[in-house]
Amino acid sequence: MLIKRIISSIILLCILVVTISVNWLFGLLVTAFTIIGLYEFFTMLEKKGINIYKYFGIVMGTIIPLSITFRFELTKNWEFLFIVLAVLFLIIMQFRRRDNSGVIMDISATIFGILYIAWFLSFLIKIRYLSGGIGLFLSLLFITKLGDIGAYFIGSKFGKTLLIPRISPKKTIEGAIGGLIFSVLGAFISQPFLNAPNLHLLFLGISLGVLAQLGDLSESLMKRDCQVKDSGNLLPGMGGALDFIDSLLFTGPVFYFYMSTILK
């Protein structure tokens, strides 16, 4: 399993190296993960018996990162308008149903997928478009994923006290602490890219470390609810695309707002 993880990581790293220097290529990479992540998420919900609007949700969710990539904005924050329109269309689509049961659940699950995956992940493109965006994105990725690595190895070596066994039976408190320490370490190592005082680096390391683990636990909670082990099998040793991006879904938006408002 570890060897498969390493191979998958190397492949992803090579893809990132090729795409990160070109804005639209990087945007298409994020869009690809958005499409796959949405497909995996909606497929999980289908297994649970929720009649979501799978392909409508994927199409609507794809427009958000594409609009940011190619700077197509009807308004300043046009993704909000788009989400409102998506809700409106979903409601109109209900008028054709013969059965009214499950309407709220179906609409809510579809919109949640668009917000949780497409909108949250689109902040990675916004980070890339900031001044010094390549370094900022690499810092975010390093802090987030170094926390994942730290939690995995520290938990495997020293983990004894289960964190929340009903959600994730293998995660331990020791692993969570180790992941947090690694995230803080990642923030200080990223100082040349972040160009921030030590207090800000400490805050970023702690906050992003906590958010990364919350993102991982959140996806684990949904997988347990849908009774699946992995969201997919796209990445050997890692699972699906959603299993890879889950920790970035929470750290990306917070990091973007922090760097664009607090440290601008």
N, C-alpha and C positions, 0 to 999 in steps of 0.2 A: 504493500500500500504506500509506504514512504517513497519507494522508487518511482511509482506511478505519479505521486504528487510532485516529485522533483522534475520529472519529464514534462508534465503538464505546465509547471511553473516556467520552465525554460522556454517552452513553445509560446506561452503567453508573453513572456519577456521579449522574445524576438519579434512578435507581432507589434508590441508596444513600441519598440525601438524604431520599427519601420514607419509607424503611423504618427508618432507623437510630434514630430517636427513639422507636419503639414496639418493646418487647422481642419480642413474639410475631411481629410483621411481619418484624423482622430475622432471627429464628429461622427463619421460613418461607423467607426469601431464601437463607439458608445451606443449608437443606434442599433447595431447588430446585437449587442448584449441586451439592449432594451427589448427587442423583438423576441429573442430567445427566452429571456427572463419572463416576459409576459405570457408566452406560450406555455412555459413550464408552470407558472403560477395558476393560470386558468385551467390547465389540465389537472392540476392537483384538486382544484375546486370541483371539477367535473366528477372526479373519483369520489368526492364527498357527497355528490348528488345535487350540487347547486347548478341551476340552469343559467349560467352566466352567458353574456354575449361575447363569446370568445374572440371571433375575428373582428367584430366591431371594436372591441377593446384594444386589440393589437394594432389595428389601423389608426385609431385615435391616439393611442400611446406613442406610435411611431412618429406622428406629426410633430410632437413636442420637441424631441432632440433634433429632428431635421430642421425645424423652423429656427432653432437657435444656431445650428451649424451654418445655415445659409442666410442668417440675419433677416429672416422673413417675419416682420412684426407689424400686425395691424394696429396694435397699441403698444405702449411702452412695456407693459407686462402682459403680453398677449396670451401667454399660456393660461392665465386665469380666465380670460374670456373664452378660450377654447374649452376649458374644463366645464364652464357653465353651459356652453353649447352642447357638449357631450351629454350632460345630464338632461338637457332639454330633448335631444334626439332620443335618448333612452326612454324617456317618459312617453314620447309620441309613439315609439315602437310598441309600447304596452297596449295601445288601443286595439291592436290586431290580435291580442291574446284571447283565447276562449276561456281560460281559467285565470282568475285573479289571484289565486294563492301563490305566495312566493315572490310577488312583484317587488316588494321592498328589498328583500334579500338579494334578488338577482341584480337589481340596479345598483345597490350599495356595493356588492362584491365586485362588479365591473368597474365602478368608479374608484373603488379602493385600489384595485390593481393598477389603474392608470396613475393615480397619485403616488402610490407606494413605490412603484418601479420606474415608470416613465418620467414622472416629474422629478422625483428625488435624484435619479441617476443623471438627469439632464444637467444637474449642477456641476458635474465633472467637466462638461463642455464650457460652461460659464467660467470655471476656474482656469481652464486652458486659455481662455480669451482675455484674462486679466494681464496686467503688465508683469512680465516674468512668469507667465503662466505655466511654461514647461517645468520650471523648478518648483512652483507651487503645487502642481499636480503630483510630481514625483515625491514631494514632501508628504502630501496627504496619503499617497499610496504606501509610502515607506512607514509612516507612523501607524497607519491602520493595519497593514499586513504584518509588520514586525510584532504588533500586539498579538495577532493571530498565531504567529510562529511561537512567540514566547509562551502563550497560554497552552499551546499544543505540547511543547517539549517539557515545560515546567510541570504541567499537569500529568504528563505521562511518567515523569521521573519521580515527582514528589507528591502528586495528588492523592489525598486520602479522604478529605472531607467533601462530600458531594455538594454541589452548589444548589441546583434545583432539579432533583432526579426525575420528577414527573415530566419535565420539559426536555432535559438533556441528561440522560443517565451516566454519561462519561465526563461531563464537565465538573471540575472541582474548584473549591475556593482557592486552593493553592495555585491552580492554573490561572484563575482569574487575576489574582494578585501578580503573578509572574507576567501575564499579558499586559497589565497596566504598567508595570515597571519597564517593560520593553517598549511600550508606546512612548513613555516619557523619554527614554533613552533615544528613541527614534526622532523625537522632536528636537532634542539638543544636537543630534548629529546633523539634522536638516537646517541648522542655523544659517549656513551660508546662503541657502535659498530663501529662507523666511525673513532673514535680516531683522530679527526681533529681539528685544531684551530677554534676559533669562526668565523673568517672571512670566512673560507672555508664553515663552516656550514651555514652562512648567504647566501653565494653565492649558495650553493646547494639548500637551501630552496626556494630561489627566482626563480632560473633557473628551477628546477624541478616543482615548483608550476605553473610557466607559461607554461611549456611544457605539463604538465598534462591537463591543461585547453585547450590548443591548440589541444591536442589529442582528447579530448571530443568534441570540436567544429568541428574538422575535420570529425569525424564520423557522427556528426549531419548533417553536410553539405551534406555528401554522402547519408544519409538516406532521407533527403529532396529531393535530386535529384531523388532518386528512389521511392519517395512517400511512405515510410514505417515509422511507428512510432518507432518500435524496430527492431533490427537485427534478433531477434528470441524470443523464449519463454522458453529457457532452465532454467533460473533463475527467479522464481516468484518475482515480485516486482522490478526486475532489468532489465529484458529483456533477450537478448541473451548473449552468451559468448563474442561476439564482443563488446557489450555494457559494459561489465565488464572490459575488457582488453584495451579499447581504450586509456585511459590515460597512461597506462604502455607502449604502443607502442612507444611513443616518449621519455619518461623518461628513459626507460631501456638502450637503446644504449648510451645516453649521460652520464648516471651514470656509466656505465661500463668503458667508455673511461676515465672519470674523475678519477675513483678510480684506474684504471690500469696504468695510465700515470702520472697524476698530484700528486696523493696521494699514489703512490706505495711505 
